[in-house]
Amino acid sequence: MRFCAAPSAAARSRALEDRLATWVASRTLATDRPLAVVDLGAGSGNNRRHLAPRLPAAQTWTLVDADGALLAAAARNDPAVA
């Protein structure tokens, strides 16, 4: 599953990530609550591994996927995934 991470990261928009980080900072400041993210079709967790360190706020992530093997891989590859 990790073989998808490099091409996935290369295809992401840094400008969009910056806009998201700005929105997250303002939203979490306004609500005083952690960001709650539900990743539908999460697969092995590439979105979480890529975005979580780039977002400037406390976060909770819920990974959802129809393939239990991919979710198990996400838990193995990322200690923050329960």
C-alpha positions, -999 to 999 in steps of 0.1 A, spaced: 0 0 0 29 24 6 38 23 -31 9 47 -37 21 74 -13 48 90 -34 27 94 -66 -2 105 -44 19 132 -27 32 144 -60 -3 149 -73 -15 170 -44 -19 207 -46 3 226 -21 -18 257 -26 -50 238 -16 -32 222 14 -22 258 25 -58 270 22 -70 240 41 -45 246 69 -56 282 72 -93 272 73 -85 245 100 -66 270 121 -94 295 121 -122 269 125 -105 252 155 -97 285 171 -134 296 167 -148 263 181 -121 254 206 -125 218 196 -102 194 177 -108 189 140 -129 158 133 -121 142 99 -140 113 84 -120 98 55 -144 79 33 -127 53 11 -96 57 33 -78 27 19 -45 22 37 -46 57 52 -25 78 27 -47 109 32 -42 108 70 -5 102 68 -1 130 43 -25 156 57 -24 152 95 11 166 100 3 195 77 -28 207 96 -21 230 125 -46 217 151 -55 188 172 -73 162 151 -94 130 153 -95 109 122 -121 82 114 -110 60 85 -138 42 66 -133 17 39 -152 -14 26 -120 -33 25 -110 -44 60 -76 -55 48 -68 -19 38 -80 -6 71 -58 -32 89 -29 -20 68 -36 16 78 -35 5 115 -2 -14 109 14 15 90 3 43 113 4 40 151 -21 68 154 -48 47 137 -66 25 161 
